[in-house]
Structure formats: C-alpha cells, structure tokens
Amino acid sequence: MASKHQLSLELPESNNIKVMRVADTSFYAEDVNVDCALLSITPPGFNQPRNIEVIKGFNMPLNACTLGLQNTGCQSAVQPIPDGIYIIRYSVSPNDTTFVEYNHLRITQTNNRYFNLLCELEMGACEPDADIKEKLNELRLIKSFMDAAKAKVEYCHDPEKGMELLAYAKKRLDKITNALCSTTCNK
C-alpha cells in the first residue's frame, strides 16, 4: 500500500484584529514528493479564493493585503480582517485529490469587544455586588453563544446556524455595551 500525506492546518486564536495565522501541521509521507503546495482562502462575502503558494511546514501570518481584502496602503496602514467564515483549503500535488478544507469562523473583533466589556466592569478580588454579578452572567452567556457559533461552523458543519448564533451574540453585546455606557459614561 502506497504512503500518502495526512494534511492538516491549525488556525490559532489571536486578539490581533489585523492578523490571521495559518500553520501547516501535516504529516508528510517520506516516500512521496511534496509539490505544488497551495493555500486557498475564501474570505466571507467572496466567491473566489485567494491562492497563496506555500512550502511544507509553513507558519504564515496573513493580513488584509495578503488575503486580497485590501489593495492600497499595504505598506502603511493595514486594515482589520473582518469576522466571518473563511473557507481555507490546503493542497499538494495532485491538488484535486490531496487536500484538506476547513470552515473557520473568525470572531477576533467580537472577542475583543467581549474582553473590553470585561475591562469596564468595576470588579475587585471579592464577591461582586448584584449589579456586577448580573452583568457577568450576561457576559458569560454571550461568550457561550460565541463559542457555540464557532462549534456550529467548525465542528458541526452548520455555517448558517453558526452565523445566526454569532449575530445573536453581537446583538446582546450591543445591548450590554449600551447598558454599561449608560452607567459609566454619564458619571
């Protein structure tokens, strides 16, 4: 029986809204060449992938310019990479049969909103008062919706349900942002 490659990618979580890292975690058969390695990424809202030639073992930070989301100002001001579903495919020759494909739900901007709301809470190293406890419970629930959205997209292969859950989490984030601002912004 001939050996074959076991292709695999990792997309580590990051709080950097301008970078998305993709790393090759494949096991390559020693007796099979690795030729024509290609990383194809289709950002949310796009129909065609951005193809990037890579070498085996790559660990690549990508930004809005390398993803084809930004065409000008790449040397001076790179734009944030939007949240949403990225279809990521990695292949080697023969590329039509030796590939792996993932649906990756990027929620970096939403995560940053969540963390910033935690920063705004007046908390100490003691039992919080009822108002803070209520806000913490709401933030935990929102985080659960965010995690469920990722699970629906990446593990359950249900992108529509995942995006629905993420939209609901964002709606709740908006509501708690307004509530926190009304108590802290007017002081």
C-alpha positions as CSV (number, residue, x, y, z in Angstrom):
1,M,0.0,0.0,0.0
2,A,1.4,3.4,-1.0
3,S,2.1,6.0,1.6
4,K,0.2,9.3,1.5
5,H,0.2,12.7,3.1
6,Q,-2.0,13.5,6.0
7,L,-2.7,17.2,5.5
8,S,-3.7,19.3,8.5
9,L,-3.8,23.0,9.3
10,E,-4.1,25.0,12.6
11,L,-5.5,28.5,12.9
12,P,-4.5,29.7,16.4
13,E,-6.8,32.2,18.1
14,S,-5.4,35.7,18.3
15,N,-6.6,39.0,19.6
16,N,-4.9,40.9,16.8
17,I,-7.6,42.2,14.5
18,K,-5.1,42.8,11.7
19,V,-3.6,39.3,11.5
20,M,-4.7,35.7,11.0
21,R,-2.2,33.0,11.3
22,V,-2.3,29.7,9.4
23,A,0.1,26.9,10.2
24,D,0.8,23.6,8.5
25,T,0.6,20.7,10.9
26,S,0.6,18.0,8.3
27,F,2.3,14.6,8.4
28,Y,4.1,14.1,5.1
29,A,4.9,10.6,3.7
30,E,8.6,10.3,3.4
31,D,8.4,8.4,0.1
32,V,6.1,10.9,-1.7
33,N,7.2,14.3,-3.0
34,V,5.5,17.5,-1.8
35,D,4.9,19.6,-4.9
36,C,2.7,22.5,-5.8
37,A,1.7,23.3,-2.2
38,L,-1.2,25.8,-2.4
39,L,-3.1,27.6,0.3
40,S,-6.5,28.9,-0.9
41,I,-8.6,31.2,1.3
42,T,-12.0,32.4,0.5
43,P,-12.9,35.3,2.9
44,P,-16.5,36.0,3.9
45,G,-18.6,37.6,1.2
46,F,-16.2,36.4,-1.6
47,N,-16.8,33.7,-4.2
48,Q,-13.3,33.2,-5.4
49,P,-10.4,32.1,-3.2
50,R,-7.1,34.0,-2.8
51,N,-4.4,31.5,-3.7
52,I,-1.1,31.6,-1.9
53,E,1.9,29.4,-2.9
54,V,3.5,27.9,0.3
55,I,6.1,25.5,1.2
56,K,5.6,22.5,3.5
57,G,5.8,23.3,7.2
58,F,4.7,26.9,6.7
59,N,3.5,29.1,9.6
60,M,2.2,32.2,7.9
61,P,0.7,35.4,9.3
62,L,-1.8,36.8,6.9
63,N,-3.3,40.3,6.8
64,A,-5.9,42.2,4.7
65,C,-3.5,42.7,1.9
66,T,-2.3,39.1,1.6
67,L,-5.9,37.9,1.7
68,G,-6.9,40.3,-1.1
69,L,-9.2,42.3,1.1
70,Q,-7.1,45.5,0.8
71,N,-5.3,46.7,-2.3
72,T,-3.9,50.1,-1.3
73,G,-2.0,51.3,1.7
74,C,-0.5,47.9,2.4
75,Q,2.9,49.4,3.4
76,S,1.5,52.0,5.8
77,A,-2.0,51.1,7.2
78,V,-3.3,47.6,7.0
79,Q,-7.0,47.3,7.7
80,P,-8.6,44.9,10.2
81,I,-9.5,41.5,8.9
82,P,-13.3,41.0,9.3
83,D,-15.0,38.4,11.4
84,G,-16.9,35.7,9.5
85,I,-16.5,32.4,7.8
86,Y,-13.3,31.8,5.9
87,I,-13.1,28.7,3.7
88,I,-9.5,27.5,3.9
89,R,-8.1,24.8,1.7
90,Y,-4.6,23.4,1.6
91,S,-3.5,21.1,-1.2
92,V,-0.4,19.5,-2.6
93,S,0.1,17.7,-6.0
94,P,-2.2,16.2,-7.2
95,N,-4.1,19.2,-5.8
96,D,-7.6,17.9,-6.8
97,T,-7.2,14.8,-4.6
98,T,-4.7,15.6,-1.9
99,F,-6.2,18.4,0.1
100,V,-7.9,19.4,3.3
101,E,-10.6,22.0,3.7
102,Y,-11.9,23.9,6.7
103,N,-14.6,26.4,7.5
104,H,-13.0,28.7,10.0
105,L,-15.2,31.2,11.9
106,R,-13.1,34.2,12.8
107,I,-14.5,36.0,15.8
108,T,-11.5,38.2,16.8
109,Q,-13.3,41.5,16.7
110,T,-16.2,40.1,18.6
111,N,-13.9,38.6,21.2
112,N,-12.1,42.0,21.6
113,R,-15.5,43.6,22.3
114,Y,-16.2,41.0,24.9
115,F,-12.9,41.5,26.6
116,N,-13.2,45.3,26.6
117,L,-16.6,44.9,28.3
118,L,-15.0,42.8,31.0
119,C,-12.4,45.6,31.5
120,E,-15.2,48.1,32.0
121,L,-16.7,46.2,34.9
122,E,-15.8,47.7,38.3
123,M,-14.6,44.5,39.9
124,G,-12.4,43.6,42.9
125,A,-11.0,40.5,44.4
126,C,-14.2,39.9,46.3
127,E,-17.8,38.9,45.8
128,P,-19.3,41.3,43.3
129,D,-22.5,43.2,44.1
130,A,-25.7,42.1,42.5
131,D,-25.5,44.5,39.5
132,I,-22.0,43.4,38.6
133,K,-22.9,39.7,39.1
134,E,-25.9,40.2,36.7
135,K,-23.6,41.7,34.0
136,L,-21.0,38.9,34.5
137,N,-23.8,36.3,34.0
138,E,-24.9,38.1,30.8
139,L,-21.3,38.2,29.5
140,R,-20.8,34.5,30.3
141,L,-24.0,33.8,28.3
142,I,-22.8,35.9,25.4
143,K,-19.4,34.1,25.4
144,S,-21.3,30.8,25.3
145,F,-23.2,31.9,22.2
146,M,-19.8,32.9,20.6
147,D,-18.3,29.5,21.4
148,A,-21.4,27.8,20.1
149,A,-21.2,29.7,16.9
150,K,-17.6,28.5,16.3
151,A,-18.6,25.0,17.2
152,K,-21.6,25.1,14.7
153,V,-19.3,26.3,11.9
154,E,-16.1,24.4,12.5
155,Y,-17.2,21.1,14.1
156,C,-20.9,20.6,13.2
157,H,-20.5,21.9,9.7
158,D,-23.6,24.2,10.0
159,P,-22.4,27.6,8.9
160,E,-25.9,29.2,8.7
161,K,-26.7,28.2,12.3
162,G,-23.2,29.4,13.4
163,M,-23.7,32.8,11.8
164,E,-27.1,33.1,13.4
165,L,-25.7,32.4,16.8
166,L,-22.8,34.9,16.3
167,A,-25.3,37.6,15.2
168,Y,-27.3,37.0,18.3
169,A,-24.2,37.2,20.5
170,K,-23.3,40.6,18.8
171,K,-26.8,41.8,19.4
172,R,-26.5,41.0,23.1
173,L,-23.1,42.6,23.2
174,D,-24.6,45.8,21.8
175,K,-27.3,45.7,24.5
176,I,-24.8,45.3,27.3
177,T,-22.5,47.9,25.8
178,N,-25.3,50.4,25.9
179,A,-26.2,49.4,29.5
180,L,-22.6,49.7,30.7
181,C,-22.1,53.0,28.9
182,S,-25.3,54.5,30.4
183,T,-23.9,53.7,33.9
184,T,-20.2,54.6,33.4
185,C,-20.3,57.2,30.6
186,N,-22.6,59.6,32.4
187,K,-20.5,59.8,35.6
